[in-house]
Amino acid sequence: MAGVYVSYPFCAQKCTFCNFVSGAFPRPLAEKYLAALMAEIGAHRWQWRPETLYLGGGCPSQLEAGPLDALLRLVPGHPWAEATIEAPPGSITPERAALWAQLGLNRVSLGVQSFVETELKRTGRRHSAGTVLAEVEILRSANIRNFNIDLIAGLPGQTAVSWLESLDWIGRLAAPHVSVYMLEIDEDSRLGREILKGGPRYGAPDTPSSEAAAGLYEAAVEKLYGMGLRRYEISNFALPGWESRHNLKYWRLEPYAGFGADAHSFDGTVRSGNVESPQDYVARWESGRPVRDSTCASRPDGERFFLGLRLSEGLRPTPEEWRRHDAAIRRFLDAGLVETDGRSLRLTGRGVLLSNEVFEEFIDL
């Protein structure tokens, strides 16, 4: 079954590490964006009934009851098997949690990033570990027991000891799902730009090396495994049965429809994407132009490999695929980056850390 992704790239503040198109935009833009978003969803011709819904891209948790209700009513499939809303700690109240449950939202992804106060302050975050604890209890009281905790490995000032403190909180919260991301260093975030130019702001000089960050990631794999959280995708860990049904669609090449700025869609044959910025998205809608600005044919052969290999289960190449990629597969087997039982192909632990080297072999096919 297919899924739906809805992008709402509006936040109360812009975190130093964030390289998304989200941000703290003016209220008038947010109002126009919501109107454009609802128009895009309302005009969509549904060829299937969505099974999952994901509301993300920023802080959709700040949407008030009326607009959120109106938005969700446009998406068929209620009650969805899984419906996720992204929320930064500090934004969840008993009233909001009760509203989400009433509207069919049954999963919350909490952008925690760290439970250590000094690390949080450098990112611009204002919550504390106590905030997260209190809000998880609010969610459970509203009968929303399915939640995810986002963590980032490699934040400025992060050490093996402080990382362990954050991981210990996962056990205290009994979180059923955790996403662990490596800090991305690029020109699209304030912290990334500062690191690249060797500047002093945002704690940039105290950012762990890539090797140290990889060590933190490996420590997370071991620690979370001890809590019963199995890695089912490179960045995602879950108790058995609590994997994200929506996100699995991306890696298993199942169809999904995306709405809003920088949202992407895949119908099983064609991939398409909307304009990136909310300003451009609104401008196109106001002028009557399509908000979609890219379309290309899917490349099933390469996509099956570089998406399927992200999963711990790997993929089962067809006989033709074994023959076609024989040289590359043998090279990666000899290097200890992939392993096989004769039927399936999957990354090894070392292969996960060097996954981009493997994916490059297939990404341009």
One Martini backbone bead per residue (centre of mass of N, CA, C, O) as a GRO file, in nm:
protein
  365
    1MET     BB    1   0.101   0.033   0.012
    2ALA     BB    2   0.061   0.366   0.032
    3GLY     BB    3   0.192   0.701   0.079
    4VAL     BB    4   0.214   1.016   0.276
    5TYR     BB    5   0.369   1.340   0.230
    6VAL     BB    6   0.391   1.633   0.450
    7SER     BB    7   0.505   1.966   0.418
    8TYR     BB    8   0.612   2.173   0.717
    9PRO     BB    9   0.866   2.435   0.716
   10PHE     BB   10   0.793   2.531   1.024
   11CYS     BB   11   0.958   2.725   1.282
   12ALA     BB   12   1.061   2.882   1.573
   13GLN     BB   13   1.354   2.775   1.486
   14LYS     BB   14   1.701   2.761   1.387
   15CYS     BB   15   1.918   2.525   1.374
   16THR     BB   16   2.257   2.490   1.334
   17PHE     BB   17   2.240   2.188   1.184
   18CYS     BB   18   2.034   2.270   0.976
   19ASN     BB   19   1.970   2.157   0.611
   20PHE     BB   20   1.697   2.255   0.565
   21VAL     BB   21   1.417   2.455   0.449
   22SER     BB   22   1.363   2.526   0.718
   23GLY     BB   23   1.197   2.782   0.938
   24ALA     BB   24   1.155   3.123   1.057
   25PHE     BB   25   0.880   3.243   0.931
   26PRO     BB   26   0.648   3.438   0.842
   27ARG     BB   27   0.315   3.429   0.899
   28PRO     BB   28   0.202   3.498   0.615
   29LEU     BB   29   0.346   3.262   0.478
   30ALA     BB   30   0.212   3.034   0.636
   31GLU     BB   31  -0.077   3.095   0.537
   32LYS     BB   32  -0.022   3.062   0.233
   33TYR     BB   33   0.097   2.780   0.244
   34LEU     BB   34  -0.151   2.632   0.348
   35ALA     BB   35  -0.327   2.700   0.107
   36ALA     BB   36  -0.145   2.564  -0.107
   37LEU     BB   37  -0.138   2.283   0.017
   38MET     BB   38  -0.445   2.230   0.007
   39ALA     BB   39  -0.466   2.264  -0.299
   40GLU     BB   40  -0.280   2.032  -0.382
   41ILE     BB   41  -0.432   1.803  -0.239
   42GLY     BB   42  -0.721   1.866  -0.357
   43ALA     BB   43  -0.612   1.813  -0.670
   44HIS     BB   44  -0.560   1.527  -0.627
   45ARG     BB   45  -0.538   1.208  -0.791
   46TRP     BB   46  -0.650   0.922  -0.657
   47GLN     BB   47  -0.524   0.577  -0.706
   48TRP     BB   48  -0.510   0.541  -0.388
   49ARG     BB   49  -0.507   0.422  -0.054
   50PRO     BB   50  -0.369   0.530   0.214
   51GLU     BB   51  -0.174   0.391   0.487
   52THR     BB   52   0.027   0.636   0.519
   53LEU     BB   53   0.146   0.916   0.730
   54TYR     BB   54   0.362   1.220   0.692
   55LEU     BB   55   0.434   1.495   0.915
   56GLY     BB   56   0.680   1.734   0.809
   57GLY     BB   57   0.984   1.952   0.764
   58GLY     BB   58   0.947   2.057   1.078
   59CYS     BB   59   0.671   2.203   1.283
   60PRO     BB   60   0.360   2.075   1.276
   61SER     BB   61   0.285   2.097   1.587
   62GLN     BB   62   0.195   2.415   1.554
   63LEU     BB   63  -0.069   2.340   1.459
   64GLU     BB   64  -0.381   2.404   1.472
   65ALA     BB   65  -0.677   2.251   1.486
   66GLY     BB   66  -0.819   2.355   1.231
   67PRO     BB   67  -0.592   2.325   1.011
   68LEU     BB   68  -0.527   2.028   1.070
   69ASP     BB   69  -0.801   1.910   1.012
   70ALA     BB   70  -0.830   2.017   0.721
   71LEU     BB   71  -0.579   1.876   0.609
   72LEU     BB   72  -0.647   1.572   0.683
   73ARG     BB   73  -0.923   1.556   0.523
   74LEU     BB   74  -0.769   1.541   0.233
   75VAL     BB   75  -0.673   1.257   0.333
   76PRO     BB   76  -0.706   0.953   0.265
   77GLY     BB   77  -0.755   0.659   0.500
   78HIS     BB   78  -0.917   0.701   0.741
   79PRO     BB   79  -0.755   0.517   0.938
   80TRP     BB   80  -0.434   0.498   0.964
   81ALA     BB   81  -0.191   0.277   1.032
   82GLU     BB   82   0.014   0.530   0.996
   83ALA     BB   83   0.063   0.851   1.182
   84THR     BB   84   0.293   1.116   1.154
   85ILE     BB   85   0.445   1.361   1.379
   86GLU     BB   86   0.643   1.629   1.411
   87ALA     BB   87   0.835   1.717   1.722
   88PRO     BB   88   0.947   1.938   1.940
   89PRO     BB   89   1.055   1.981   2.228
   90GLY     BB   90   0.802   2.192   2.389
   91SER     BB   91   0.512   2.131   2.205
   92ILE     BB   92   0.368   1.940   2.417
   93THR     BB   93   0.032   1.889   2.500
   94PRO     BB   94  -0.251   1.752   2.610
   95GLU     BB   95  -0.426   1.884   2.390
   96ARG     BB   96  -0.259   1.802   2.143
   97ALA     BB   97  -0.251   1.497   2.185
   98ALA     BB   98  -0.559   1.459   2.178
   99LEU     BB   99  -0.597   1.570   1.896
  100TRP     BB  100  -0.423   1.375   1.738
  101ALA     BB  101  -0.577   1.121   1.816
  102GLN     BB  102  -0.851   1.218   1.699
  103LEU     BB  103  -0.716   1.257   1.393
  104GLY     BB  104  -0.508   0.985   1.366
  105LEU     BB  105  -0.250   1.035   1.524
  106ASN     BB  106  -0.005   0.757   1.623
  107ARG     BB  107   0.274   0.922   1.573
  108VAL     BB  108   0.592   1.046   1.716
  109SER     BB  109   0.859   1.270   1.623
  110LEU     BB  110   1.142   1.344   1.819
  111GLY     BB  111   1.371   1.625   1.818
  112VAL     BB  112   1.622   1.588   2.029
  113GLN     BB  113   1.952   1.487   1.967
  114SER     BB  114   1.976   1.551   2.292
  115PHE     BB  115   2.032   1.522   2.668
  116VAL     BB  116   2.250   1.752   2.672
  117GLU     BB  117   2.270   2.073   2.761
  118THR     BB  118   2.532   2.179   2.622
  119GLU     BB  119   2.457   2.070   2.338
  120LEU     BB  120   2.184   2.212   2.302
  121LYS     BB  121   2.274   2.511   2.320
  122ARG     BB  122   2.451   2.500   2.055
  123THR     BB  123   2.190   2.443   1.866
  124GLY     BB  124   1.928   2.611   2.005
  125ARG     BB  125   1.803   2.447   2.211
  126ARG     BB  126   1.544   2.442   2.497
  127HIS     BB  127   1.551   2.172   2.603
  128SER     BB  128   1.517   1.884   2.813
  129ALA     BB  129   1.505   1.583   2.950
  130GLY     BB  130   1.249   1.652   3.115
  131THR     BB  131   1.075   1.732   2.877
  132VAL     BB  132   1.067   1.458   2.738
  133LEU     BB  133   0.951   1.293   2.968
  134ALA     BB  134   0.683   1.452   2.997
  135GLU     BB  135   0.588   1.415   2.691
  136VAL     BB  136   0.574   1.108   2.686
  137GLU     BB  137   0.352   1.095   2.900
  138ILE     BB  138   0.143   1.251   2.740
  139LEU     BB  139   0.123   1.054   2.505
  140ARG     BB  140   0.036   0.806   2.671
  141SER     BB  141  -0.222   0.940   2.786
  142ALA     BB  142  -0.324   0.960   2.467
  143ASN     BB  143  -0.242   0.676   2.334
  144ILE     BB  144   0.065   0.744   2.236
  145ARG     BB  145   0.317   0.486   2.195
  146ASN     BB  146   0.431   0.583   1.919
  147PHE     BB  147   0.779   0.668   1.917
  148ASN     BB  148   1.046   0.892   1.829
  149ILE     BB  149   1.410   0.930   1.856
  150ASP     BB  150   1.631   1.181   1.787
  151LEU     BB  151   1.981   1.151   1.699
  152ILE     BB  152   2.318   1.301   1.718
  153ALA     BB  153   2.630   1.230   1.581
  154GLY     BB  154   2.872   1.498   1.632
  155LEU     BB  155   2.841   1.712   1.825
  156PRO     BB  156   2.939   1.968   1.985
  157GLY     BB  157   3.114   1.828   2.264
  158GLN     BB  158   3.098   1.540   2.211
  159THR     BB  159   3.116   1.236   2.393
  160ALA     BB  160   3.122   0.924   2.510
  161VAL     BB  161   2.980   1.006   2.775
  162SER     BB  162   2.747   1.187   2.666
  163TRP     BB  163   2.631   0.974   2.474
  164LEU     BB  164   2.555   0.772   2.694
  165GLU     BB  165   2.348   0.953   2.828
  166SER     BB  166   2.151   0.960   2.590
  167LEU     BB  167   2.114   0.649   2.566
  168ASP     BB  168   2.000   0.603   2.853
  169TRP     BB  169   1.727   0.755   2.797
  170ILE     BB  170   1.603   0.542   2.618
  171GLY     BB  171   1.556   0.341   2.848
  172ARG     BB  172   1.385   0.523   3.037
  173LEU     BB  173   1.158   0.565   2.803
  174ALA     BB  174   1.103   0.317   2.627
  175ALA     BB  175   1.177   0.332   2.333
  176PRO     BB  176   1.068   0.192   2.016
  177HIS     BB  177   1.228   0.434   1.860
  178VAL     BB  178   1.538   0.511   1.673
  179SER     BB  179   1.734   0.786   1.543
  180VAL     BB  180   2.067   0.784   1.390
  181TYR     BB  181   2.267   1.062   1.314
  182MET     BB  182   2.499   1.210   1.129
  183LEU     BB  183   2.668   1.478   1.105
  184GLU     BB  184   2.622   1.731   0.871
  185ILE     BB  185   2.874   1.879   0.654
  186ASP     BB  186   2.765   2.189   0.519
  187GLU     BB  187   2.636   2.481   0.356
  188ASP     BB  188   2.322   2.444   0.478
  189SER     BB  189   2.456   2.519   0.755
  190ARG     BB  190   2.585   2.699   1.005
  191LEU     BB  191   2.776   2.488   1.120
  192GLY     BB  192   2.897   2.385   0.857
  193ARG     BB  193   3.021   2.655   0.764
  194GLU     BB  194   3.200   2.694   1.015
  195ILE     BB  195   3.370   2.439   0.983
  196LEU     BB  196   3.477   2.487   0.688
  197LYS     BB  197   3.612   2.782   0.783
  198GLY     BB  198   3.718   2.767   1.090
  199GLY     BB  199   3.526   2.865   1.300
  200PRO     BB  200   3.389   2.957   1.639
  201ARG     BB  201   3.101   2.896   1.608
  202TYR     BB  202   2.878   2.670   1.759
  203GLY     BB  203   3.131   2.479   1.840
  204ALA     BB  204   3.309   2.391   1.595
  205PRO     BB  205   3.596   2.312   1.727
  206ASP     BB  206   3.427   2.065   1.898
  207THR     BB  207   3.403   1.876   1.669
  208PRO     BB  208   3.400   1.574   1.588
  209SER     BB  209   3.534   1.353   1.419
  210SER     BB  210   3.451   1.121   1.192
  211GLU     BB  211   3.572   0.888   1.359
  212ALA     BB  212   3.430   0.957   1.626
  213ALA     BB  213   3.140   0.946   1.518
  214ALA     BB  214   3.155   0.648   1.434
  215GLY     BB  215   3.198   0.549   1.724
  216LEU     BB  216   2.925   0.646   1.830
  217TYR     BB  217   2.752   0.478   1.646
  218GLU     BB  218   2.857   0.199   1.737
  219ALA     BB  219   2.769   0.238   2.031
  220ALA     BB  220   2.468   0.254   1.965
  221VAL     BB  221   2.426  -0.024   1.848
  222GLU     BB  222   2.503  -0.176   2.109
  223LYS     BB  223   2.316  -0.038   2.315
  224LEU     BB  224   2.041  -0.081   2.168
  225TYR     BB  225   2.056  -0.387   2.152
  226GLY     BB  226   2.040  -0.420   2.469
  227MET     BB  227   1.728  -0.294   2.445
  228GLY     BB  228   1.600  -0.431   2.165
  229LEU     BB  229   1.717  -0.246   1.938
  230ARG     BB  230   1.701  -0.284   1.601
  231ARG     BB  231   1.867  -0.266   1.308
  232TYR     BB  232   1.686  -0.193   0.992
  233GLU     BB  233   1.854   0.068   0.935
  234ILE     BB  234   2.114   0.264   0.934
  235SER     BB  235   1.932   0.496   1.123
  236ASN     BB  236   1.735   0.255   1.236
  237PHE     BB  237   1.554   0.167   1.544
  238ALA     BB  238   1.374  -0.128   1.680
  239LEU     BB  239   1.134  -0.282   1.796
  240PRO     BB  240   0.962  -0.540   1.733
  241GLY     BB  241   0.704  -0.390   1.526
  242TRP     BB  242   0.822  -0.060   1.531
  243GLU     BB  243   0.856   0.011   1.260
  244SER     BB  244   0.850   0.226   0.995
  245ARG     BB  245   0.612   0.205   0.756
  246HIS     BB  246   0.671   0.452   0.585
  247ASN     BB  247   0.986   0.445   0.543
  248LEU     BB  248   0.995   0.162   0.410
  249LYS     BB  249   0.889   0.254   0.132
  250TYR     BB  250   1.146   0.387   0.027
  251TRP     BB  251   1.335   0.117   0.043
  252ARG     BB  252   1.097  -0.067  -0.120
  253LEU     BB  253   0.963   0.086  -0.363
  254GLU     BB  254   0.713   0.234  -0.274
  255PRO     BB  255   0.453   0.431  -0.298
  256TYR     BB  256   0.434   0.803  -0.301
  257ALA     BB  257   0.301   1.117  -0.181
  258GLY     BB  258   0.396   1.462  -0.221
  259PHE     BB  259   0.360   1.765  -0.016
  260GLY     BB  260   0.514   2.052  -0.076
  261ALA     BB  261   0.804   2.164   0.009
  262ASP     BB  262   1.039   1.939  -0.102
  263ALA     BB  263   0.858   1.726  -0.218
  264HIS     BB  264   0.819   1.375  -0.293
  265SER     BB  265   0.755   1.135  -0.560
  266PHE     BB  266   0.623   0.784  -0.615
  267ASP     BB  267   0.462   0.549  -0.860
  268GLY     BB  268   0.691   0.317  -0.963
  269THR     BB  269   0.820   0.502  -1.222
  270VAL     BB  270   0.801   0.804  -1.114
  271ARG     BB  271   0.985   1.093  -1.030
  272SER     BB  272   0.911   1.374  -0.807
  273GLY     BB  273   0.936   1.745  -0.748
  274ASN     BB  274   0.936   2.018  -0.556
  275VAL     BB  275   0.994   2.301  -0.464
  276GLU     BB  276   1.192   2.401  -0.201
  277SER     BB  277   1.075   2.669  -0.119
  278PRO     BB  278   0.812   2.834   0.029
  279GLN     BB  279   0.823   3.084  -0.150
  280ASP     BB  280   0.808   2.939  -0.428
  281TYR     BB  281   0.555   2.780  -0.374
  282VAL     BB  282   0.366   3.025  -0.337
  283ALA     BB  283   0.431   3.174  -0.602
  284ARG     BB  284   0.325   2.952  -0.789
  285TRP     BB  285   0.039   2.940  -0.684
  286GLU     BB  286  -0.036   3.244  -0.731
  287SER     BB  287   0.040   3.213  -1.058
  288GLY     BB  288  -0.052   2.909  -1.157
  289ARG     BB  289   0.185   2.728  -1.116
  290PRO     BB  290   0.361   2.462  -1.082
  291VAL     BB  291   0.518   2.305  -0.800
  292ARG     BB  292   0.642   2.125  -0.992
  293ASP     BB  293   1.011   2.079  -1.107
  294SER     BB  294   1.042   1.751  -1.122
  295THR     BB  295   1.115   1.477  -1.363
  296CYS     BB  296   1.169   1.115  -1.352
  297ALA     BB  297   1.280   0.820  -1.419
  298SER     BB  298   1.312   0.531  -1.297
  299ARG     BB  299   1.593   0.315  -1.157
  300PRO     BB  300   1.557   0.006  -1.055
  301ASP     BB  301   1.834  -0.124  -1.042
  302GLY     BB  302   1.989   0.081  -0.864
  303GLU     BB  303   1.771   0.135  -0.643
  304ARG     BB  304   1.754  -0.149  -0.523
  305PHE     BB  305   2.044  -0.135  -0.406
  306PHE     BB  306   2.080   0.154  -0.254
  307LEU     BB  307   1.818   0.096  -0.081
  308GLY     BB  308   1.825  -0.206   0.010
  309LEU     BB  309   2.112  -0.182   0.161
  310ARG     BB  310   2.000  -0.014   0.406
  311LEU     BB  311   1.894  -0.274   0.492
  312SER     BB  312   1.946  -0.539   0.702
  313GLU     BB  313   1.806  -0.748   0.500
  314GLY     BB  314   1.833  -0.638   0.232
  315LEU     BB  315   1.860  -0.820  -0.079
  316ARG     BB  316   1.722  -1.000  -0.372
  317PRO     BB  317   1.870  -1.090  -0.629
  318THR     BB  318   1.859  -1.161  -0.935
  319PRO     BB  319   2.012  -1.350  -1.162
  320GLU     BB  320   2.072  -1.104  -1.342
  321GLU     BB  321   2.199  -0.926  -1.116
  322TRP     BB  322   2.431  -1.109  -1.043
  323ARG     BB  323   2.563  -1.092  -1.325
  324ARG     BB  324   2.582  -0.781  -1.367
  325HIS     BB  325   2.726  -0.743  -1.054
  326ASP     BB  326   2.965  -0.934  -1.002
  327ALA     BB  327   3.219  -0.755  -0.970
  328ALA     BB  328   3.119  -0.570  -0.743
  329ILE     BB  329   3.039  -0.785  -0.537
  330ARG     BB  330   3.318  -0.918  -0.514
  331ARG     BB  331   3.467  -0.665  -0.416
  332PHE     BB  332   3.292  -0.627  -0.154
  333LEU     BB  333   3.345  -0.904  -0.034
  334ASP     BB  334   3.659  -0.879  -0.017
  335ALA     BB  335   3.629  -0.603   0.164
  336GLY     BB  336   3.385  -0.647   0.380
  337LEU     BB  337   3.097  -0.486   0.294
  338VAL     BB  338   2.966  -0.759   0.217
  339GLU     BB  339   2.705  -1.017   0.234
  340THR     BB  340   2.616  -1.376   0.192
  341ASP     BB  341   2.373  -1.667   0.156
  342GLY     BB  342   2.304  -1.682  -0.175
  343ARG     BB  343   2.047  -1.472  -0.181
  344SER     BB  344   2.139  -1.243  -0.003
  345LEU     BB  345   2.222  -0.888   0.034
  346ARG     BB  346   2.454  -0.725   0.267
  347LEU     BB  347   2.571  -0.532   0.498
  348THR     BB  348   2.816  -0.477   0.696
  349GLY     BB  349   2.941  -0.312   0.954
  350ARG     BB  350   3.157  -0.179   0.773
  351GLY     BB  351   2.963  -0.107   0.537
  352VAL     BB  352   2.799   0.105   0.683
  353LEU     BB  353   3.041   0.311   0.720
  354LEU     BB  354   3.089   0.261   0.379
  355SER     BB  355   2.824   0.296   0.202
  356ASN     BB  356   2.887   0.510  -0.016
  357GLU     BB  357   3.085   0.330  -0.173
  358VAL     BB  358   2.862   0.130  -0.259
  359PHE     BB  359   2.638   0.317  -0.378
  360GLU     BB  360   2.804   0.442  -0.618
  361GLU     BB  361   2.778   0.185  -0.799
  362PHE     BB  362   2.437   0.234  -0.833
  363ILE     BB  363   2.326   0.538  -0.855
  364ASP     BB  364   2.394   0.564  -1.193
  365LEU     BB  365   2.219   0.332  -1.345
   0.00000   0.00000   0.00000
